[in-house]
Amino acid sequence: MNYRYFGSMATLALGVMVLLTAASAAGQASSPVAKTTSAHKALTPPRTADGQPDLQGVWTNNTVTPLERPKGLAGKELYTEAELQALAKKERERLSQIEDEGQPPANHSGVEGAPADDVHYDFSQFGLDRGQSKLAWNRRTSIIVGPDGKIPPLTPEARARLAEIRAKAKGHEFDGPENLTLGARCLARPNVAPLLPTAYNSNLQIVQGRGYVAIETEEIHDVRIIPTDGRPHIPKTIHQWYGDSVGHWEGNTLVIDTTNFTDLSPFRGAQNLHMIERLTRADEDTILYQFTVEDPGMWTKPWSGELPIVKIQGQLYEYACHEANYALADTLRGARVTEEQAAKKSAK
């Protein structure tokens, strides 16, 4: 899966949420990163009324850490503290240049830029650039852990399956909304399970009650309600975009077991996805988030990721994707116009 998707999807959901988000972003701009490590000392977390570790609050997983490790950092899992400080300095310089000169094209003057088809869209104008919000700094060189820092290769069966899906879709990409991705249709995004950062609005809220934990992601305003009362998974014949999650506590860690995904989300073509997530309150302002996903019919081995989730001030605002999703209607309208022009041309 290509997680540049988040950037390319940005133009589909500007609308009402832009003004609200710009207000929430103010005052949360990234500051020089404090000393940090990938490990945390044991913490005795606060407790909820029913005695469970309290994970409640508004948080962000906004980060400069990529999902997969860049080639130039192959075999290097962690930055040194000095390298991390240099990375933070580079991030501040990037933001300063964008705010002064606008969003550059990709690889322009050594500054990370937008993909070619997104260069017209300048996040910083609306307070949506990642650097204008609080960043969850850490020393990891990639969210994916391990020597490779990469999503494992697809199995031969998965490659064949995805090739068949692409072949069937070719020439029919814009027949109707059902031919487009769930994300393009503002229905589901692959940042909810697992909890991965997005291009902007990379925030979430956790609420707990007796026997339940609820996790709401700001983009795309989805809530996972996770029972922790020992109930089993729903029947295997029922599949859901975000799967079926059940949780339990292992000491101070919330462990979430999720099955029953569809093959549309979060990893297109995965048919038997199983995911384990672990959320541990590392300190007053940090949750350590770890996850492992596996599907023997999709990847050659399971793979895992880790990133900090840090506390922010404020609240989540509605991510009104559908209300501003003019691009979807315009794309389909453009396809119909193209078809009409082609029909007239062939009739001559």
C-alpha positions in Angstrom: 0.0 0.0 0.0 1.3 3.5 -0.9 0.8 5.8 2.0 1.5 8.9 -0.2 -2.3 8.3 -0.6 -2.9 10.6 2.3 -1.3 13.5 0.5 -3.0 12.9 -2.8 -6.4 12.6 -1.1 -6.0 16.0 0.6 -7.8 17.9 -2.1 -11.0 15.9 -1.6 -11.9 17.2 1.8 -11.1 20.9 2.4 -14.5 22.5 3.0 -15.8 23.5 6.3 -13.2 21.7 8.4 -10.4 24.0 7.1 -11.5 27.0 9.1 -12.1 25.0 12.3 -8.8 23.1 12.0 -6.8 26.3 11.4 -8.0 27.6 14.7 -7.1 24.4 16.6 -3.7 24.3 14.9 -2.7 27.7 16.3 -0.5 27.5 19.3 0.4 23.9 18.6 3.3 24.6 16.3 6.3 22.2 16.7 9.0 23.4 19.0 12.6 22.2 19.3 12.5 18.6 20.1 13.3 17.6 23.7 15.6 14.8 24.6 13.8 11.6 23.8 14.4 7.9 23.5 12.4 5.0 22.0 12.0 3.4 25.5 10.1 4.8 28.5 10.5 4.2 32.2 7.7 2.3 33.8 4.8 4.6 34.8 2.1 4.1 37.3 -0.7 5.6 35.2 -3.8 7.4 36.5 -6.9 5.2 36.9 -10.5 5.4 35.7 -13.4 5.1 38.1 -13.5 1.3 37.5 -9.7 0.9 38.2 -8.4 0.6 34.6 -5.4 2.6 33.3 -6.6 6.0 32.1 -5.8 6.6 28.4 -8.5 9.3 28.0 -7.8 12.6 26.3 -7.1 14.3 23.0 -3.9 13.1 21.3 -2.0 13.3 18.1 0.3 10.9 16.2 1.4 13.7 13.8 5.0 12.8 12.9 7.8 13.2 10.4 8.6 9.5 10.8 7.7 7.7 7.6 5.9 4.4 7.6 8.7 2.6 5.8 12.5 3.3 6.2 14.2 5.4 3.5 16.8 3.5 1.5 19.6 5.7 2.8 18.8 4.6 6.3 18.7 0.8 5.6 19.6 -1.2 8.7 19.5 1.9 11.0 16.4 1.7 13.3 17.2 4.7 15.6 18.6 8.2 15.1 21.1 9.5 17.7 20.0 12.4 19.8 22.2 14.7 17.7 20.6 13.4 14.5 17.2 13.9 15.9 17.9 17.5 16.8 19.2 18.0 13.2 16.0 16.5 11.8 13.9 18.8 13.9 16.0 21.8 12.7 15.5 20.7 9.1 11.7 20.4 9.7 11.6 24.0 11.1 13.5 25.2 8.0 11.2 23.4 5.7 8.1 25.0 7.3 9.7 28.4 7.3 10.5 28.2 3.6 7.0 27.0 2.7 5.4 29.8 4.8 7.6 32.3 3.0 7.6 31.0 -0.5 4.7 28.5 -0.8 4.7 24.8 -1.3 7.6 23.7 -3.6 7.4 20.8 -6.0 8.8 17.5 -4.8 12.6 17.4 -4.5 12.9 21.2 -5.1 16.1 22.7 -3.7 16.5 19.7 -1.4 13.2 20.5 0.5 10.5 17.9 0.7 7.6 19.1 -1.4 4.2 18.0 -2.7 3.6 15.4 -5.4 3.3 16.9 -8.8 -0.5 16.7 -8.8 -0.8 18.4 -5.4 1.7 21.2 -5.8 -1.2 23.7 -6.3 -2.4 22.9 -2.8 -0.5 24.7 0.0 -1.4 23.2 3.4 0.3 26.0 5.3 -2.2 28.6 4.0 -4.9 26.9 6.1 -2.8 25.9 9.2 -2.7 22.3 7.9 1.0 21.7 7.3 2.2 19.0 9.7 4.9 21.4 11.1 2.2 23.9 12.2 0.8 21.4 14.7 2.4 19.5 17.6 4.7 16.7 16.4 5.2 13.4 18.1 9.0 13.3 18.0 10.9 10.0 18.4 14.2 8.5 17.4 12.8 5.9 15.1 13.8 6.1 11.4 10.5 4.4 10.4 7.3 3.5 12.0 7.8 -0.1 10.9 10.2 -1.8 13.3 12.9 -4.4 12.6 16.1 -4.5 10.5 14.3 -3.8 7.2 11.8 -1.2 8.3 9.7 -2.2 5.3 6.3 -3.9 4.6 7.3 -7.5 3.7 7.0 -8.6 0.1 3.6 -9.8 -1.2 3.0 -13.5 -1.6 2.8 -14.8 -5.2 -1.0 -15.4 -4.5 -1.4 -11.8 -3.4 0.5 -10.4 -6.4 -1.8 -12.4 -8.7 -4.9 -11.3 -6.9 -4.0 -7.6 -7.0 -3.0 -7.9 -10.7 -6.5 -9.4 -11.4 -8.2 -6.6 -9.5 -6.2 -3.9 -11.5 -6.9 -5.7 -14.8 -10.7 -5.8 -14.1 -10.7 -2.1 -13.0 -8.7 -0.9 -16.1 -10.9 1.3 -18.2 -13.7 1.4 -15.6 -12.0 3.5 -12.9 -14.6 6.3 -13.3 -17.7 4.4 -14.2 -19.3 5.3 -10.9 -18.5 6.1 -7.3 -18.4 2.4 -6.4 -15.4 2.0 -8.7 -13.3 4.5 -6.6 -11.6 3.8 -3.3 -13.4 4.1 0.0 -11.1 7.0 0.8 -12.0 8.9 -2.4 -15.7 8.4 -1.5 -15.2 9.7 2.1 -16.3 6.4 3.5 -13.2 5.0 5.2 -9.5 5.8 5.5 -6.6 3.5 6.3 -5.5 5.5 9.3 -8.1 4.2 11.7 -7.0 0.6 12.2 -4.0 0.6 12.6 -3.7 4.2 14.0 -1.4 5.8 11.5 -0.6 9.5 10.9 -2.3 11.3 8.1 -1.3 14.3 6.0 -3.2 16.6 8.3 -5.8 16.4 11.1 -3.7 13.6 12.6 -5.5 13.7 15.9 -7.6 11.3 17.9 -9.6 11.2 21.1 -9.9 8.3 23.6 -12.9 7.9 25.9 -13.4 5.1 28.4 -16.4 3.6 30.2 -16.9 0.5 32.2 -16.1 -2.4 29.9 -15.4 -0.2 26.8 -12.8 2.0 25.2 -13.7 4.3 22.3 -11.1 5.7 19.9 -12.2 8.5 17.6 -9.9 9.6 14.8 -10.5 13.2 13.5 -10.0 12.1 10.0 -12.4 10.7 8.9 -14.5 11.1 12.1 -14.7 7.4 12.7 -15.1 5.9 16.2 -13.9 2.4 17.1 -15.9 1.1 20.1 -13.8 -1.6 21.7 -15.4 -3.8 24.3 -13.0 -5.0 27.1 -15.5 -7.3 28.9 -14.2 -10.6 27.5 -16.7 -11.1 24.7 -15.6 -13.1 21.6 -15.3 -11.8 18.1 -18.4 -11.6 15.9 -19.0 -14.5 13.5 -16.3 -14.9 10.8 -18.9 -14.4 8.1 -19.4 -10.8 9.0 -16.8 -8.4 7.6 -16.4 -4.7 8.4 -14.2 -1.8 7.0 -12.4 -1.4 10.3 -12.8 -5.0 11.4 -14.1 -6.3 14.7 -12.1 -5.2 17.7 -12.1 -6.7 21.2 -9.8 -5.6 23.9 -8.3 -6.6 27.3 -5.9 -5.2 29.8 -2.4 -6.7 30.4 -1.2 -4.7 33.3 -1.1 -1.1 32.2 -1.4 -1.9 28.5 -4.6 -2.0 26.5 -4.4 -4.9 24.0 -6.7 -4.8 21.0 -7.3 -7.8 18.8 -9.0 -7.0 15.5 -10.2 -9.5 12.9 -13.1 -9.6 10.3 -11.7 -6.9 8.0 -13.0 -6.6 4.4 -10.6 -6.9 1.5 -11.1 -3.1 0.8 -9.7 -1.6 4.0 -7.2 -0.9 5.4 -5.0 -2.9 3.0 -6.6 -3.5 -0.4 -6.6 -7.2 -1.3 -5.8 -8.5 2.2 -8.4 -11.2 2.8 -7.6 -12.6 6.3 -6.1 -9.6 8.1 -5.4 -10.0 11.8 -4.1 -7.1 13.8 -2.9 -6.7 17.4 -2.5 -3.2 18.9 -0.9 -2.3 22.3 -1.5 1.1 23.9 0.6 1.9 27.0 0.6 5.2 28.9 4.3 6.0 28.9 4.1 9.3 30.8 1.6 12.0 31.4 1.7 13.3 27.9 2.6 10.1 25.9 1.0 6.8 24.9 3.3 4.3 23.3 1.4 2.7 20.4 2.6 -0.6 18.9 0.9 -2.8 16.4 1.4 -6.0 14.4 -0.5 -7.1 11.3 -0.5 -10.4 9.6 -2.2 -12.1 6.7 -0.4 -15.3 5.4 -2.1 -14.9 2.1 -1.0 -11.3 1.7 2.6 -10.9 3.0 5.4 -13.3 3.4 5.6 -12.6 7.1 3.9 -10.5 9.8 5.1 -6.9 10.3 5.0 -4.5 13.2 5.1 -0.8 13.9 5.7 1.6 16.8 5.2 5.3 17.3 4.4 7.7 20.2 1.0 9.4 20.6 1.3 12.7 22.4 -1.3 14.8 24.3 -2.6 18.0 22.7 -4.8 20.8 24.0 -8.3 21.4 22.6 -10.9 19.2 21.0 -11.6 17.3 17.8 -13.6 19.1 15.2 -15.8 17.5 12.6 -14.0 16.3 9.5 -16.8 17.2 7.0 -15.3 15.3 4.1 -18.6 14.7 2.2 -19.7 18.3 2.6 -16.8 19.5 0.5 -16.1 16.5 -1.7 -16.7 18.3 -4.9 -13.7 16.5 -6.5 -15.6 13.2 -6.6 -18.6 14.6 -8.4 -16.4 16.7 -10.7 -14.3 13.6 -11.5 -17.3 11.6 -12.5 -18.9 14.5 -14.4 -15.6 14.9 -16.3 -15.6 11.2 -17.2 -19.2 11.5 -18.6 -18.2 14.5 -20.7 -15.2 12.7 -22.0 -17.4 9.7 -22.9 -19.8 12.0 -24.7 -17.1 13.6 -26.7 -15.6 10.3 -27.7 -19.1 9.0 -28.8 -19.6 12.1 -31.0 -16.2 11.7 -32.5 -16.7 8.0 -33.3 -20.2 8.9 -34.8 -18.6 11.2 -37.4 
